[in-house]
Every structure is written in C-alpha cells, then in structure tokens.
Amino acid sequence: VQLVESGGGLVQAGGSLRLSCVASGDSFDDYAIGWFRQAPGKERERVACIAPSDGTTSYADSVKGRFTISSDSAKNTAYLRINSLKPEDTAVYYCAAARGPGYPRYYCSDYVVESEYNFWGQGTQVTVSS
C-alpha cells in the first residue's frame, strides 16, 4: 500500500489542523493506520491509531483530548485532527500502515512497536509558532 500525507503547515499556537493520509494499492480496511510524529532531536512516537474496519482507535497519553483520528473507507483516507496546537507539537507527521495475520485493531495496541508498521508515507511538516 502507498501512503501520501497532506495538510501540514505553519500555524499559530491555539490553532487547529487536519492532516490527511490517502492510501492506495491495497484494501484499506485490511490495515491499521497509525499517525506518528518526529520532532527535531527526538525519537519518533506514535500519537494515534485507527483500525478502519471496526473503528478501533488509540492515542498516546500526551495527545489525548486534543488529537482525533478518523477514517473514511470510501475515500481510503485517514485523518488526524489536531486542536489547541502547541509549539511542542512541531514535528514531521507520518502516517503508516500495519497489516498481519491478526485483526487490524491489534496494531493499535500500546505494545505494538513501530517496526510492525510496514508501510510509510513521506511525512508532512507541522510547525507551531508561539
């Protein structure tokens, strides 16, 4: 599956953004879609995940309440809505897809590691000014 992110940009603190991840090349509902971010000098972290087939979602504790992940299987697209943006949200945001022998929702579990995500987009930059 191929993934293409969009929607990043430069925004002021307190603003909102919606990132999009369009998938192509395979059955969207067979995958879990994760949103990751990597800030300068920091390790990449998963911030949200969705299994489009059943709507299972999960979030990192650091973003709960401000980030909302959703998907539209008819459009093969996953979204990440970010509200109340903070300067510390500045990062490159990536979407990634995971698929395996189990249900897609397994890949939204907290103990699934990044390496289990097989396919990655190119990333979209989000910069939040104070």
C-alpha positions as CSV (number, residue, x, y, z in Angstrom):
1,V,0.0,0.0,0.0
2,Q,1.2,3.5,-0.8
3,L,0.5,6.4,1.6
4,V,0.5,10.1,1.0
5,E,0.1,12.7,3.8
6,S,-1.0,16.3,3.4
7,G,-2.4,19.1,5.5
8,G,0.7,20.2,7.4
9,G,1.8,23.8,7.6
10,L,2.7,26.8,9.8
11,V,0.1,27.7,12.3
12,Q,-0.1,29.8,15.5
13,A,-0.4,28.2,18.9
14,G,-4.0,27.6,19.7
15,G,-5.0,26.9,16.1
16,S,-6.1,23.6,14.5
17,L,-5.1,21.5,11.6
18,R,-6.4,18.4,9.9
19,L,-3.9,16.1,8.4
20,S,-4.9,13.6,5.7
21,C,-3.4,10.2,4.7
22,V,-4.6,8.8,1.4
23,A,-3.9,5.1,0.9
24,S,-3.7,3.3,-2.5
25,G,-2.8,0.0,-3.9
26,D,-4.5,-2.4,-1.5
27,S,-7.6,-2.9,0.6
28,F,-7.7,0.0,3.1
29,D,-9.8,-1.9,5.7
30,D,-7.2,-4.7,6.0
31,Y,-4.8,-2.3,7.7
32,A,-4.4,-0.3,10.8
33,I,-3.3,3.3,10.2
34,G,-1.1,5.0,12.7
35,W,-0.1,8.6,12.9
36,F,3.5,9.2,14.1
37,R,5.5,12.3,14.7
38,Q,9.1,13.1,15.0
39,A,10.3,16.4,16.5
40,P,13.8,17.7,16.0
41,G,16.2,15.8,18.1
42,K,13.6,13.4,19.4
43,E,12.6,9.8,18.6
44,R,9.6,9.2,16.5
45,E,6.4,8.4,18.5
46,R,3.0,7.1,17.7
47,V,0.3,9.6,18.6
48,A,-2.8,7.9,17.3
49,C,-4.0,4.8,15.5
50,I,-7.2,3.6,13.9
51,A,-8.4,0.3,12.5
52,P,-10.9,1.5,9.8
53,S,-12.6,-1.9,9.6
54,D,-14.1,-1.6,13.1
55,G,-13.3,2.0,14.2
56,T,-10.9,1.0,17.0
57,T,-8.8,3.9,18.0
58,S,-6.0,4.6,20.4
59,Y,-4.0,7.7,21.4
60,A,-0.8,8.5,23.2
61,D,-1.4,9.9,26.6
62,S,0.4,13.1,25.6
63,V,-2.2,14.0,23.0
64,K,-5.5,12.7,24.4
65,G,-8.2,15.3,24.3
66,R,-6.6,17.3,21.6
67,F,-6.0,14.8,18.7
68,T,-8.7,13.0,17.0
69,I,-8.1,10.2,14.4
70,S,-10.8,9.2,12.0
71,S,-11.1,7.4,8.7
72,D,-13.3,7.3,5.6
73,S,-13.0,3.9,3.9
74,A,-14.9,5.1,0.8
75,K,-12.0,7.6,0.3
76,N,-9.2,5.3,1.5
77,T,-8.3,8.2,3.8
78,A,-7.3,8.5,7.4
79,Y,-7.4,11.9,9.2
80,L,-5.7,13.4,12.2
81,R,-7.4,16.5,13.7
82,I,-5.2,18.5,16.0
83,N,-6.8,21.1,18.2
84,S,-5.2,23.7,20.5
85,L,-1.9,23.3,18.8
86,K,1.2,23.9,21.0
87,P,4.8,24.7,19.9
88,E,5.8,21.3,21.2
89,D,3.5,19.8,18.5
90,T,6.1,20.9,16.0
91,A,7.2,17.8,14.1
92,V,7.1,15.9,10.9
93,Y,3.9,13.8,11.0
94,Y,3.9,10.5,9.3
95,C,1.1,8.0,8.6
96,A,2.0,4.4,8.5
97,A,0.1,1.2,7.8
98,A,0.3,-2.2,9.5
99,R,-1.1,-5.5,8.4
100,G,-0.6,-9.0,9.6
101,P,-2.3,-12.3,10.4
102,G,-4.5,-10.8,13.2
103,Y,-7.2,-8.3,13.2
104,P,-6.1,-4.7,12.2
105,R,-7.1,-3.4,15.7
106,Y,-4.2,-5.4,17.2
107,Y,-1.8,-2.9,15.6
108,C,-3.4,-0.1,17.6
109,S,-2.4,-1.8,20.9
110,D,0.1,0.0,23.1
111,Y,2.6,-2.8,22.9
112,V,2.9,-2.8,19.1
113,V,6.2,-1.4,18.1
114,E,7.0,0.9,15.2
115,S,8.7,-1.8,13.2
116,E,5.4,-3.7,12.8
117,Y,4.2,-0.8,10.6
118,N,5.2,-2.0,7.2
119,F,4.4,1.0,5.0
120,W,5.1,4.7,5.5
121,G,4.3,8.0,3.9
122,Q,6.8,10.7,3.2
123,G,5.6,12.9,6.1
124,T,4.2,16.3,6.4
125,Q,5.7,19.2,8.4
126,V,3.7,20.8,11.1
127,T,5.2,24.0,12.7
128,V,3.5,25.8,15.5
129,S,4.6,29.3,16.3
130,S,4.2,30.8,19.8
